[in-house]
């Protein structure tokens, strides 16, 4: 009986931000489904692992020519993200705008079309979640959300790329569930959280085909009060 976690045709997937909360899980999800991975880190990790189907490289998406990193890939996943410390949020680096633009430029040069990136549901609708969540989250992250919105506008103008911008809720730890909910543009009312592992699983599955091309699917699921209540979420916001 075939393994449901493997596809018929192994792909070569390039994953930017491979050390991050979602990126590391995307590497694992891609390997679980039988794909080869080219993991791109801002700085090479001390523990690189010994999987021969995972090659690792370092690159600065704001400085480097990325053509060598994407060359020969079937799809590219951008799991770039910024930290939530106050100093970073006051002046976030332009990873979503300039970083994504650099990835797109390299993909066009190398003839690679499929791109899956991380955006946020709150780009489209900042009225999701209870008031105790909306006020601090939107205040802390409004510059990041504005940058994500600009990234989406840039992607919409791309004629040579088959892109999808996934819009999760507030990200959290936890094992992949695969019972996450996906709908167009904004997460369902009553949910505010998305697991890194579920986001990674969805992104890898998108990279395998043509679902949600040039669209912004939103991804979330109901979580236990201990993970989605005020104490847990607000503590994460302040680090």
Secondary structure in CASP SS format (residue, H / E / C, confidence):
PFRMAT SS
TARGET T0000
AUTHOR 0000-0000-0000
METHOD secondary structure of the structure
MODEL  1
X C 1.00
X C 1.00
X C 1.00
X C 1.00
X C 1.00
X C 1.00
X C 1.00
X C 1.00
X C 1.00
X C 1.00
X C 1.00
X E 1.00
X E 1.00
X E 1.00
X E 1.00
X E 1.00
X C 1.00
X C 1.00
X C 1.00
X C 1.00
X C 1.00
X C 1.00
X H 1.00
X H 1.00
X H 1.00
X H 1.00
X H 1.00
X H 1.00
X H 1.00
X H 1.00
X H 1.00
X H 1.00
X C 1.00
X C 1.00
X C 1.00
X E 1.00
X E 1.00
X E 1.00
X E 1.00
X E 1.00
X E 1.00
X C 1.00
X C 1.00
X C 1.00
X C 1.00
X C 1.00
X C 1.00
X C 1.00
X C 1.00
X C 1.00
X C 1.00
X C 1.00
X C 1.00
X E 1.00
X E 1.00
X E 1.00
X E 1.00
X E 1.00
X C 1.00
X C 1.00
X C 1.00
X C 1.00
X C 1.00
X C 1.00
X C 1.00
X C 1.00
X H 1.00
X H 1.00
X H 1.00
X H 1.00
X C 1.00
X C 1.00
X C 1.00
X C 1.00
X E 1.00
X E 1.00
X E 1.00
X E 1.00
X C 1.00
X C 1.00
X C 1.00
X C 1.00
X C 1.00
X C 1.00
X C 1.00
X H 1.00
X H 1.00
X H 1.00
X H 1.00
X H 1.00
X C 1.00
X C 1.00
X C 1.00
X C 1.00
X H 1.00
X H 1.00
X H 1.00
X H 1.00
X H 1.00
X H 1.00
X H 1.00
X H 1.00
X H 1.00
X H 1.00
X H 1.00
X H 1.00
X H 1.00
X H 1.00
X H 1.00
X H 1.00
X C 1.00
X C 1.00
X C 1.00
X E 1.00
X E 1.00
X E 1.00
X E 1.00
X E 1.00
X C 1.00
X C 1.00
X H 1.00
X H 1.00
X H 1.00
X C 1.00
X C 1.00
X C 1.00
X C 1.00
X C 1.00
X C 1.00
X C 1.00
X H 1.00
X H 1.00
X H 1.00
X H 1.00
X H 1.00
X H 1.00
X H 1.00
X H 1.00
X H 1.00
X H 1.00
X H 1.00
X H 1.00
X H 1.00
X H 1.00
X H 1.00
X H 1.00
X H 1.00
X H 1.00
X H 1.00
X H 1.00
X H 1.00
X H 1.00
X H 1.00
X H 1.00
X H 1.00
X H 1.00
X C 1.00
X C 1.00
X C 1.00
X C 1.00
X C 1.00
X E 1.00
X E 1.00
X E 1.00
X E 1.00
X E 1.00
X E 1.00
X E 1.00
X C 1.00
X E 1.00
X E 1.00
X E 1.00
X C 1.00
X C 1.00
X C 1.00
X C 1.00
X C 1.00
X C 1.00
X C 1.00
X C 1.00
X E 1.00
X E 1.00
X E 1.00
X E 1.00
X C 1.00
X C 1.00
X C 1.00
X C 1.00
X C 1.00
X C 1.00
X C 1.00
X C 1.00
X E 1.00
X E 1.00
X E 1.00
X H 1.00
X H 1.00
X H 1.00
X H 1.00
X H 1.00
X H 1.00
X H 1.00
X H 1.00
X H 1.00
X H 1.00
X H 1.00
X H 1.00
X C 1.00
X C 1.00
X C 1.00
X C 1.00
X C 1.00
X C 1.00
X C 1.00
X E 1.00
X C 1.00
X E 1.00
X E 1.00
X E 1.00
X E 1.00
X C 1.00
X C 1.00
X C 1.00
X C 1.00
X H 1.00
X H 1.00
X H 1.00
X H 1.00
X C 1.00
X H 1.00
X H 1.00
X H 1.00
X H 1.00
X H 1.00
X H 1.00
X H 1.00
X H 1.00
X C 1.00
X C 1.00
END
